[in-house]
């Protein structure tokens, strides 16, 4: 969920992703005809993961081969069901099938790369009259095994599908993975997030977009906060909305505004303002270090797996 496997842009991307951090290596390549699979295309994989887990939990036999009507996938992911939406779904399937990934993730001990595409193949079924009747697709073994491993699957909030920005979608996945229900949340340096997102945006633009996300607070179930550590580094802190905390475990002050001068000392009281009040916008300077922001070394084992039920439906997101 937190690694750069997908393009965050709605525009066509063919530039490869080449990510390396500690023992993790990821190489994502696209063909020029279709472009790289996007984080919106990944909704199909969330649907597939949910179906596999639901079948397993019901005691049914699971398989990498999946069959569905396009309407089922589109409705599950919050899309429309028009002919245009159906054509977009087929384009997403093409990108998922043509995008290739090589990664050492989950094979660290063997020091070998695993190569796959998000969909091995897909077929459009037709009825006796030649009208589109459904879709068959085969997910890769790498993905399938991850879904069947409960330790590698997290539930997500259905409101995730309403997020319109690629960065905020990716950020939700990062937050969901790391914040979980941890009392003190989690923190990352802006530059660490920029590297991990594999965004093609310059860092200055990326940082601007992060601050804007903090101002808008669009991520369902979580609160975001901008902090500065004693070395002048800009950090993004996040925690579940009902457990939002500052650097020392204190409740996050939601009225400190984005754009507040970076030299306001930690714990300043009352709240300092630099601009007229806006709702859901926060920024703080903290003199503490930057816990859990230095590297990925402990990321894979630090988040808490939990369930979120919205509208009676449990959604599951594959890694």
C-alpha positions in Angstrom: 0.0 0.0 0.0 2.8 2.4 0.7 5.4 1.7 -2.0 5.6 3.4 -5.4 3.9 0.7 -7.6 1.6 3.1 -9.4 1.6 6.4 -11.2 -0.1 9.2 -9.2 -0.9 11.3 -12.3 -4.1 11.1 -14.4 -2.0 12.0 -17.4 -0.2 9.3 -19.5 3.1 8.2 -17.8 5.7 6.0 -19.5 8.7 7.1 -17.4 9.7 4.1 -15.3 9.7 4.1 -11.5 13.1 3.1 -10.1 12.9 3.0 -6.3 15.5 1.8 -3.9 15.6 2.2 -0.2 17.4 0.0 2.3 16.8 -3.6 1.1 13.7 -2.7 -1.0 14.0 -2.4 -4.7 11.1 -1.7 -7.1 11.2 -1.1 -10.8 7.9 -0.3 -12.6 7.9 -0.1 -16.4 5.1 0.8 -18.8 4.6 0.4 -22.5 4.1 3.7 -24.5 0.7 2.5 -26.0 -1.1 2.2 -22.7 1.1 4.0 -20.1 1.7 3.0 -16.5 -1.1 1.7 -14.3 -2.4 4.5 -12.1 -3.5 4.6 -8.5 -7.1 4.8 -9.8 -6.5 1.6 -11.8 -5.5 0.0 -8.5 -9.1 0.1 -7.4 -9.6 -3.0 -9.6 -7.0 -4.8 -7.4 -8.8 -3.6 -4.2 -12.0 -5.1 -5.6 -10.2 -8.4 -6.4 -8.6 -8.5 -3.0 -12.0 -8.0 -1.4 -13.5 -10.8 -3.4 -10.8 -13.3 -2.6 -10.9 -12.5 1.1 -14.7 -12.6 1.2 -14.7 -16.0 -0.5 -12.0 -17.4 1.7 -13.8 -16.2 4.9 -17.0 -17.9 3.6 -15.2 -21.2 3.3 -15.3 -21.1 -0.5 -12.4 -22.2 -2.8 -10.4 -19.2 -4.0 -8.6 -18.8 -7.3 -6.4 -16.4 -9.2 -9.0 -16.6 -12.0 -11.8 -14.2 -11.3 -15.0 -13.5 -13.2 -17.3 -10.5 -12.9 -19.7 -8.2 -14.7 -18.2 -4.8 -15.3 -21.1 -3.2 -13.3 -20.0 -5.1 -10.2 -16.4 -3.7 -10.3 -17.6 -0.1 -11.2 -20.2 0.0 -8.5 -17.8 -1.4 -5.9 -15.2 1.3 -6.7 -17.8 4.1 -6.7 -17.7 4.7 -10.4 -20.6 5.3 -12.8 -22.0 2.5 -15.0 -22.2 4.3 -18.4 -20.6 3.1 -21.6 -17.9 5.7 -21.0 -17.1 4.2 -17.5 -17.0 0.7 -19.0 -14.5 1.8 -21.7 -12.4 3.5 -18.9 -12.5 0.2 -17.0 -11.2 -1.7 -20.0 -8.4 0.9 -20.4 -7.5 0.4 -16.7 -7.3 -3.4 -17.3 -5.0 -2.8 -20.2 -2.7 -0.7 -18.1 -2.7 -3.2 -15.3 -1.9 -6.0 -17.7 0.9 -4.2 -19.6 2.6 -2.6 -16.6 5.5 -4.8 -15.4 7.0 -4.8 -11.9 10.3 -6.1 -10.6 10.7 -6.0 -6.9 12.6 -7.5 -4.0 9.7 -6.8 -1.6 8.8 -9.9 0.4 11.9 -11.7 -1.0 14.5 -9.8 0.9 16.1 -12.9 2.4 16.6 -14.4 -1.0 18.0 -11.2 -2.6 16.1 -12.0 -5.8 13.7 -9.9 -7.8 10.2 -11.1 -8.5 8.7 -10.0 -11.8 5.0 -9.8 -12.6 2.2 -7.7 -14.1 -0.8 -6.7 -12.0 -3.1 -8.8 -14.2 -1.6 -11.7 -16.1 -4.4 -11.7 -18.7 -8.0 -10.6 -19.1 -10.8 -11.5 -21.4 -14.0 -9.8 -22.3 -16.9 -12.3 -22.4 -19.9 -11.9 -24.8 -23.4 -13.3 -24.8 -25.1 -15.1 -27.7 -25.9 -11.8 -29.3 -22.3 -10.5 -29.2 -22.9 -8.0 -26.4 -20.4 -7.6 -23.6 -21.4 -10.0 -20.8 -18.6 -9.9 -18.4 -14.8 -9.9 -17.7 -12.5 -12.8 -16.8 -9.1 -11.8 -15.3 -6.2 -13.6 -13.7 -4.2 -11.9 -10.9 -0.5 -12.8 -10.4 0.6 -15.2 -7.8 2.6 -12.5 -6.0 -0.6 -10.5 -5.4 -2.8 -13.6 -4.7 -0.5 -14.9 -2.0 -0.3 -11.5 -0.4 -4.1 -11.3 -0.2 -4.4 -14.7 1.5 -1.8 -13.6 4.1 -3.8 -11.7 6.7 -0.7 -9.9 7.9 -0.4 -8.2 4.5 -4.0 -7.0 4.1 -5.6 -3.9 5.7 -9.2 -2.7 5.5 -9.8 0.7 4.0 -12.6 3.2 4.4 -15.1 3.2 1.5 -14.7 7.0 1.3 -11.2 6.3 -0.1 -12.8 5.9 -3.5 -14.1 9.4 -3.4 -10.6 10.9 -3.1 -9.9 12.6 -6.4 -6.2 13.4 -6.2 -3.5 10.9 -6.8 -1.3 12.2 -4.0 -4.0 12.1 -1.4 -5.0 8.6 -2.5 -1.4 7.4 -2.1 -1.1 9.4 1.2 -4.2 7.7 2.6 -2.6 4.3 1.9 0.6 5.4 3.7 -1.4 6.8 6.6 -3.7 3.7 6.8 -0.6 1.4 6.8 1.4 3.3 9.4 -1.1 5.1 11.7 -3.5 2.3 12.2 -4.8 2.8 15.7 -1.5 3.8 17.3 -2.0 6.3 20.0 0.9 8.5 19.0 0.4 8.3 15.2 3.4 8.4 12.8 5.7 10.9 11.2 7.6 11.2 8.0 9.9 13.8 6.5 8.5 15.5 3.5 11.6 14.5 1.4 11.2 10.9 2.5 7.6 10.9 1.3 8.6 12.6 -1.9 11.1 9.9 -2.6 8.7 7.1 -1.7 5.9 8.4 -3.8 8.0 8.3 -7.0 6.1 11.5 -8.0 7.5 13.3 -11.1 6.6 16.6 -9.4 9.6 18.7 -8.2 10.0 18.6 -4.4 8.8 22.2 -4.0 5.5 21.4 -5.8 5.2 18.1 -3.9 5.6 19.9 -0.5 3.1 22.6 -1.5 0.5 19.8 -2.3 1.2 18.1 1.0 0.5 21.3 2.9 -2.7 21.9 0.9 -3.8 18.3 1.8 -3.2 19.2 5.5 -5.2 22.4 5.1 -8.1 20.5 3.5 -8.0 17.4 5.7 -9.6 15.1 3.1 -8.4 11.7 4.4 -11.3 9.8 6.0 -10.7 8.8 9.6 -7.3 10.5 10.0 -5.9 13.9 11.0 -2.8 15.4 9.5 -0.4 17.9 10.9 2.7 19.7 9.6 5.6 19.8 12.1 9.2 21.1 12.1 11.9 19.3 14.1 14.9 20.8 15.8 17.0 20.5 12.6 14.5 22.5 10.5 13.1 19.5 8.7 9.5 19.6 7.7 7.5 16.6 8.9 4.0 15.2 8.1 2.4 13.8 11.2 -0.8 11.8 11.2 -3.0 9.7 13.5 -6.5 8.4 13.7 -8.9 11.3 14.0 -10.1 10.2 17.5 -6.5 9.8 18.6 -4.8 12.8 17.0 -1.6 13.6 18.9 1.3 16.1 18.8 4.9 15.3 19.2 4.7 14.5 22.9 1.4 12.6 22.8 -0.6 15.8 23.4 -3.8 16.3 21.5 -3.2 18.0 18.1 -4.2 21.7 18.2 -6.5 21.9 15.2 -6.5 25.7 15.1 -2.9 26.3 14.3 -3.0 27.3 10.7 -1.1 26.1 7.7 1.5 28.8 7.0 2.1 29.6 10.6 5.7 30.8 11.0 8.1 27.9 11.3 9.8 29.4 14.4 6.7 29.3 16.7 8.1 27.2 19.6 6.5 23.9 20.6 3.7 24.3 23.1 3.1 28.0 22.4 -0.1 29.0 24.2 -2.5 30.5 23.3 -2.6 29.4 19.6 -0.5 31.6 17.3 -2.1 32.9 14.1 -0.5 34.3 11.0 -3.6 34.4 8.8 -7.4 34.5 9.3 -8.8 31.3 10.7 -9.7 28.5 8.3 -11.3 25.2 9.4 -9.3 21.9 9.4 -5.9 23.5 8.8 -2.9 22.9 11.1 0.8 23.4 11.4 3.1 23.1 14.4 6.8 23.4 15.2 8.2 20.7 17.5 11.6 20.6 19.2 11.5 16.8 19.3 13.4 14.5 17.0 11.6 12.9 14.1 10.4 9.5 15.3 9.9 6.9 12.7 10.7 9.3 9.9 14.3 8.3 9.0 13.9 5.1 6.9 11.8 2.3 5.8 13.6 -0.3 7.9 10.8 -0.8 10.4 7.8 0.2 8.3 6.7 -3.3 7.3 6.1 -4.4 10.9 4.9 -1.3 12.7 1.3 -0.7 11.6 -1.6 -2.3 13.3 -4.1 -4.3 11.3 -7.6 -3.2 12.0 -11.1 -3.2 10.5 -13.3 -0.3 9.5 -16.9 -1.0 8.6 -18.8 1.6 6.5 -22.2 0.9 5.2 -21.9 -2.7 6.4 -19.1 -3.5 4.0 -15.6 -4.4 5.0 -13.1 -3.3 2.3 -9.7 -4.7 2.1 -6.7 -3.2 0.3 -3.8 -5.4 -0.9 -0.2 -4.3 -0.3 
